[in-house]
């Protein structure tokens, strides 16, 4: 089975893409200026669609996920971006803090379960029982 890739010629110039970035963000950030011209259109489209666009997950929640995720990756750039974006989309300081605490707790359980090499099959079976029990309580 072979996949085909649509390689349409880009008809939008770098200047037009940068004008859209500037209109959307107020400036063209340096990191976008460094992207090679042939990659700028798809990178901007993905950024604009996923980071700024309305998707199935509300923007504030996406950004809170980013806050928790990058608390672990320890990327200062991403942590700052997602914290400020979460607040831009309505998150409170308490919600940002909760996202970080949730990431800390989840990562701790991951370290424990993996470190103890818990039996995955047993874990999955027990989780199914837990989910059934909790659903029956609602």
Secondary structure, DSSP 8 states (H G I E B T S, - for coil): -----------S-HHHHHHHHHHHHSS--HHHHTS-HHHHHHHHHHIIIIIIS--SS-HHHHHHHHHHHHHHHT-HHHHHHHHHHHHHTT--HHHHHHHHHHHHHHHHHHHHHHHTT--HHHHHHHHHHHHHHHHHH-
